[in-house]
């Protein structure tokens, strides 16, 4: 599914060059990354028993859940 980079951290969330003034392109890249990270979280949750997946839901990214 092309999501492995979200699991191992090789596809980190884009960071704007200026924190206080991100460009529209940077905002769209961050939104797209966040969407793909949620997809990866869903894929992970589908392969884990509920007793493991539920406690992991407090972690914000799939990488932290994977680690």
Phi, psi and omega per residue, in radians:
X1 nan -0.042 3.111
X2 1.286 0.399 -3.072
X3 -1.820 -0.043 -3.009
X4 -1.005 -0.602 3.130
X5 -1.043 -0.470 3.091
X6 -1.326 -0.535 3.131
X7 -1.294 -0.802 -3.026
X8 -1.669 -0.018 3.064
X9 1.515 0.082 3.129
X10 -1.359 -0.172 3.047
X11 -2.119 1.318 -3.108
X12 -1.285 2.861 3.102
X13 -1.114 2.299 3.088
X14 -1.070 2.524 -3.140
X15 -2.065 2.248 3.117
X16 -1.145 2.616 3.138
X17 -1.112 -0.648 3.078
X18 -2.112 2.002 -3.083
X19 -1.014 -0.631 -3.061
X20 -1.527 -0.094 -3.122
X21 -2.568 1.166 3.114
X22 -1.218 2.533 3.107
X23 -1.360 2.897 3.102
X24 -1.057 -0.683 3.127
X25 -1.106 -0.746 3.118
X26 -1.144 -0.703 3.110
X27 -1.094 -0.743 3.122
X28 -1.149 -0.668 3.116
X29 -1.128 -0.692 3.124
X30 -1.175 -0.748 3.114
X31 -1.101 -0.735 3.131
X32 -1.123 -0.747 3.113
X33 -1.086 -0.775 -3.129
X34 -1.071 -0.697 3.109
X35 -1.109 -0.815 -3.126
X36 -1.156 -0.557 3.079
X37 -1.169 -0.676 3.091
X38 -1.139 -0.672 3.080
X39 -1.068 -0.785 3.131
X40 -1.121 -0.670 3.083
X41 -1.074 -0.727 3.119
X42 -1.095 -0.806 3.137
X43 -1.038 -0.720 3.104
X44 -1.113 -0.791 -3.083
X45 -1.113 -0.476 -3.141
X46 -1.274 -0.294 -3.100
X47 -1.882 0.109 -3.141
X48 -2.046 2.563 3.017
X49 -1.116 2.643 -3.133
X50 -0.986 -0.600 -3.120
X51 -1.133 -0.377 3.080
X52 -1.706 -0.732 -3.058
X53 -1.147 -0.684 -3.091
X54 -1.095 -0.834 3.101
X55 -1.105 -0.447 3.139
X56 -1.313 -0.240 -3.076
X57 -1.136 -0.240 3.109
X58 -1.367 -0.256 3.134
X59 -1.440 2.365 -2.968
X60 -1.339 -0.436 -3.110
X61 -2.236 2.815 3.129
X62 -1.149 -0.541 3.115
X63 -1.095 -0.779 3.140
X64 -1.171 -0.599 3.090
X65 -1.189 -0.706 -3.129
X66 -1.167 -0.749 3.136
X67 -1.101 nan nan
